[in-house]
Amino acid sequence: MLDLALLGFIGLLLALGLKRPFLWVLAYIYIDIVAPQKVGWGLIQAVPLSLIAFLAAFAGWALLDSKKGSRFTLSQGLILTLLLWCGMTTLTAQFQDSAWLKWDWVWKALIFAAFLPLTLRTRLRLESAVLFIVLAVGTIAINGGLKTVLGGGGYGTLSLLVRENSGLYEGSIISTVAICIIPLALWLARHGTIFKPDWKVWCFTGGLVFACLLIPIGTSARTGLVCIGVLGVLLLRSVRYRFVYAGLAGLALMTAIPFLPQSYLERMGTITGYQGDQSASTRLAVWAWTIDYAKDHPLGGGFDAYRSNSFTYRTRTVSGDGPTQQVEYAEVTEEARAYHSSYFELLGEQGYVGFGIWMWINLLGLLNMERLRWRFAKREDGRKSWQWGLATALQQAHAVFLVGALFVGIGYQPFLFMLVGLQCALWSYVRRTEAPPAKARFKRPEGKPPEPAAA
């Protein structure tokens, strides 16, 4: 029954796309984020949903959709450059079998990110893409939030829509992404035209935000706690009454602490005591190994180059209280440990060149959104415009993702490149619709005598 419901919903989207081809783009966004083929149990797993929607989105735009207003930006060029570089490092990868498996989904994420802005030519399309991204992630977040409230959380034990600990269904990754969509959800609640702002929209948005905040608790992901803190600070830049916001945020935090599970508080406590936490110690050792690896392989080792690592480090464990404390040291040897950081992931796999391109893409996206913020903030009531609000929300979501990426290997995550695609689309839309002031004309019109000089 579940398979039929999922297939029916996707089939309806694809059928509606015959009238409005842009809906095929939205269908691919939904399939890429939720992965309904993994949610079902039987028939749906045999249908290549992602490939069908991917081909339909491109064919619909190329054959049926209007190209008026479509522009190609520098960020899209950089994404394609990164794609070519990843292809080259895959051909020379140290571990060919796993490298090609990773390439199978990375190239689609990069191609779609470069393609997406070409389809988002209007405000309605921009809003539709944001709405589908928020609701698709919300599908996972609401499910996880309900299970957390009912006591089904815990590190590595929170069961989401699928029994799989990879992609967006991995605890640290969904914790990061769930916090990222909060500013986008708030923007939709304020400026949405598909679902116009009213009490029902705000009630749903409040519930969705609460569910997203519960995900880091349900997964016990330390990355999620850091992302919440970063988002809280970023929101200070855009709220009107900052002191009131800061006071309410502090009050909410103090009120929530007594209700948090003890297991969650204990795990969050390991953030400062990394020497006694094997997971944190492993990350530091992997990062040091990656720096040395990049020196020997400046062009990168290809996807999954971490499989060649091997290192030994010491952990420090303190037991007992007061003067009876005992400190124990132990040596741990690890092999083939993942990077646990997007920055070191790119550095190890794509070398200095690939890492530089990836950083350029991200920094350019943040800079362009800041330029839009400044542009509209100078106008009267510019901060109330939907353009300023969307630029702010995309910048906040992107910044939160990049902070979370410090501790999780999500450098090629499709969600990141969807954010970049939305930024490119908004940047192009504003440049196209907000005409620059006319340049001064110094040539005197023909036939008109010169004006007399002032006395």
N, C-alpha and C positions, 0 to 999 in steps of 0.2 A: 504493500500500500504506500509506503514511504517513497519507494522508487517511482511509482506512478505519479505521485504528487509532485516530486521534483522534476520528472520528465515533462509533466504537463505544464508546469510553470515556465520551464526553459523553452518548451515548444511554443508556448503562447508568445513569449518574447521574440523568438525567431520568426513566427508568423506575422506579428505586427511589424517586424522589420521590412517586410515586403512593401509596406506602405511608407514607413519611415526608416530608411536604412541605418540611421544613427543608432537605433535601438540595438543593433547588433554589436555596436561598440560597448554599450551598457551591459549587454548580455555577457560579453567576454570579461568585463570588469567583475561582475558577480561571480562567474565561474572561476576566475583566477583567484579570487579571495576566499570564497566559501568552499571551493572544491566539492561540489555536490556529488561528484562521481565517487568520492570517498565516504560521503555521508550515507549513501544507500548501501544496500546489501547484495543485490543481485543484478538485474537487467541493466541498471544504469552504469555499472562498472564496465560493461562491455561496449558502451557507446563513447566514442572519442569526443566528448563534449567540448573540451578546450580547443581542440584542433578545428572543429566545425565552426565554433564562434569566432576563432582567430581568423580563419579564411573568409568567413562571412563579413566580418568587420572591414577587412581590407578590400574585398571585392565590392561591397556595398558603397564604400567611399569612392573607389576608383571608377565604378561603372554607373552608379545611380545618384550619388550625392553631388551637390553643388560644390564647386571649389572656390566660390567667391569669398574673399576675405581670408583664405588660408595663407599663412606665411611661414617661412622657415627661419628659425632663430639660431643664434650662436650655440645655445645650450643643446639644441637638437643635433647640430653638427658635432659637438663634443661627445654626445651619446653614441653617435655612429662611429666616431673615431675610437671610442672605448670598445665598441663592438668589434671593430677590425683588429684592435690590439689584442683583445681576449682571444679572437680566433687564431692569431699568430702564436700566442703563448700556448694555446691548446695543441697546436700542431707539434710543438716542441716540448710538451709537458713531460715531466719526469714520470708521472703515473698515468699512462694513456687510458687505461680502462675507466678509472673513476673520473678522469678529466672530461672525457666525452659525455659521461652521464650528467655531469654538472652543466656542461655546455648546452645540453638539450633543452634546459629551461632558462638558462641565462640569456641566450640569444633572443628568445621570445620576449623576455622582459625588456630588453634594450630596444628591440625593434618596435614594440608596442609603445614604449615611452616616446620614441622619436615620432611615431605616427599619430599619437593621441592629440597633440595640439592642432594638427591639421583639420581635425573634425570638430573642434570646439570653437566655432566661429561666432557664436552668439551667447548672450547672457543665459538664456534658457538652457543651452547645451552645457555651459560651464556648471550651472547649478545642478543639472541632471547628473553629471558625472560625479560631483561632490556628494550628492544625495545617495547615489548607488554605492559609492565607496563607504560612506558613513553607515548606511543600512547593512551592507555586506559584513563589515567588521562588527557592527552591532549585533548581527545574528549570532556571532560567536561569543561576543562579550555578554549579552543578555543571558545566554545559556550558562556561561561560566559564573556570572554573578548570582543567578538563582541557586546554583549548586553550592556556591560559597556560603550564601545565607543559610542554606539548609544543612550546612556542616559537611559538605563534600570536598573541601579544599585540602591543601597540603602540598609540600614540595614534591613535584613529580607524580602526584596522585590525582590532581583535579582532572576529571574526565570531561572533555568538551564534546563537540559534535562527533568527533571521530576518535578512535583509540589509536592515535598516532602521535608521536612526539617529534614532529618535524614541520618545517614551514611555519605558517601562522599558528599552527596548533602546538608549537613548542612554548613552554611556560614563559620564558624570558622574552621571546619575540612577541607573543600576543599581549604581554604586559606593556611592552613599549608601544606597540601599534594602537592598543586600546586607549592609552593616554594621548596619543597623537591626534585621534579623531575628535577629542573633546572640543578644541577650539573650532573645528569645522562644523560640529553639531550645533554649537552656540551661534555660529554665523547663519546657519540655515534657519534657526529659530527666530533670528532677528530680521533677516533679509529675504527669506524664502518667498518665492512666488508660486511654486508648485503646491506646497502646503503653506498657506499664508499664516503668519504669526497670530495665534490666538491661544486661549488657555489650554486647549487640547494639545497643541503642538508643544507648548512649554512644559506641560506635564510629562509628555513622552520624552522630551529632551532631558528633563531632570532625571527621569528614571534611567535613561541611557547613560548619562554622565555618572550616575551613582553606580551602575553596573560596571562601567569602565574602571572606576576607582576601586571596585571590589576585585577585579582580576589580579592585580599584583598581590592582594591578600590571599586569594584563593590559590594562586600558584606559588606563593611564598618567594617570589622573584625579587631579589634585591635591586635589580635593574629597574623594575617598576617603581619602587620607592624613590629612587633617584630621579626618574622621569617626572613623577608627581611633584617633587620639589622644584625641578627646573621649570615646569609649566606654571607653578604657582608664582615663581619670580617673574616669568615672562608676562604673565597677565597683569602685573603691576604697571607695565608700560601702556596698556590700552584701557584699563578701567578708569572711570571718571573720578570716583572717590577712593583714592588709594589707601588712606588710613582706615577708612571703614572696611574696605576689602581685607586689609591685612589683619584687622582686629577680628573680623568674622572668620577668616581662615584659621587664625590661631585658636579661636574658641572651638571651631569644628574639630581641630586636631586634638585638643585636650579632651573634648567630649568623646571622641572615637577611641582613644587609647584604651580605656577600661574594657571595651567590647572586643578588642582584637585578641585572636587566639594566642596562647602562650608560646606555641611552637613558632608562630610568625614573629613574635617579638624576639625570641631567642635567635632566629635566623638573621633578622635585621641587625642584631647586635654583633654579628661577625663581620660587618662592614669595616669596622675600625680595627678589629683584631685579625688581620689577614694572615699573620704568621702562624696562627693556630688553626687556620682553615685551609685544608688541603686544596680545595677548589681554587681559592684565591692565590695560593702559592703556586699552583700549577700555571695559572694564567701569567703571572709575572715571569716565570721561567720560560714559557712559550714565547712571550714577547721578546725577551732577551735573545732567545735562539733565533727568532725571525729577523731581528736586526742584523745579526751576524750572517744569516743566510742571504739576506739582501745584498750584503757587501760582496759575497762570493757569486751571487746570481743577480746582478743589477737589472736585468731584463725580466726577472721573475721566473718562477719554476712551474708555472701553469696551475690549473685548478688542483686543489688537494695536495699541494706541495708539502703541507705539514706532515704528511705520512712518513716523511724521511727523518723527522726529528727524534731525538733521544737525549735525555738530560737527567741530572740528579740534583736534588735540592733538599734543604733541611726544613723541617717543620718544628714549631715550638708550641708545646702544650703546657698550660698552667693548671694545676689542680689544687684544691684546698683553699682555705681562707686565712687571711691575716699572716701571722709569722710562720704558720705551718704550711705555707704554699710550697708546692713542689713543681719544678720546671723540668720537663722532659723534652729532649731533642731526638728526632728520628730522621734518617735519610730515606728519601723516596725516589725511586727511579721510574721515569715515565717514558713511553714511546708512542709515537703517532698520535699526539694530543692536538686537538683542534685549536685554532687561534684564539677563540673567545674574544675577538675584537675585530670589527670591520676594517679598521685602519691597518692593523697588522695582517689581516686577511688579504687586502689589496696589495700591501707592500710585498708580502711573500709570494703571492700568486702572479701579480702583474708587474712587479718590480717598481723602480722609481718612476718610470714613464707612465705606466698604468695608474699608479697611485696618484701621480700629479694630475692626470686627466680627471680622475674620479673626484679629487678634491676641488678642482676647478669647476666641475659641474655643480657641486654642492654649494660652494661659496658664491658662485655667480647667481644661483637661485635665491640665496638669502639676500644678496646685494640688490638684485632687481626688485624683490618685494619691499626692501627698505626704501628704494628710490620711489616706488609707487606710493608708499606710506607718506613720504615727505611731499610728494607732488599733490596729493589730495588733502593733506593736513593743512596746506597753505590756503586752501579755499574756505570760504564761509560755509560752515556745516559740513566740511569735507570729511571729517571724522565719522559722520553719520552715513556716508555714502556706502553702497554695497561694495564698490571697488576697494576702498580703504579697508573695509572689514574683511574682505576675502584675502587681500594681500597680507594683512596682519595674521589671519588664521593660518594661512599656508606657511608663513614664516615661522610661526610658533610650532606648528606641527612638524615642520622640517627640522627645526632646532632641537626639539625634544627627541626626534628620531636619531639625530646625529649624536646626541648625548648617550642615548641608549646603545647606539652602535659602538660606543667605547668598550662595552663589556659583552657584546654578542656579535657573532659573525653573520651580519645581515647586510653586507656591503652590496650584494646583488639582489636584495629582496625586491620583488616587483612593486610592493607598496611604496617604497622609496621613489622609484622611477615614475610611478603614477603621480606622486606629489610634484616631482620635477616637471612632468608633462602638464599638470594643471598650472604651474607657475609660468611655463612658456606660453600657454594659451591665454592666461590673463594679461601677461606682458604684451603679447601681440594684439589682443583685443583693445587694450587701452591706447596703444600707439596708433591703432587704426581709427578708432572712434573719437579720440581726443586730439583733434588737429592742432599742430603747433601754431603759435601766432604768426601771422603773415610777416614776411621779411620787409624791411623798409625799402622803398623804391626811391632811388636817387636820380632816375632819369625823368626829366620833365616831359609831360605829355605833349605830343606834336600839335602845333597850331595854337598853343596857349602862350601868350606873352609872359615874360618873366614878371614876377610881382615886384613892385617898387620896394626899395630898401626902407627900413623903418627909420623914422626921424631920430 
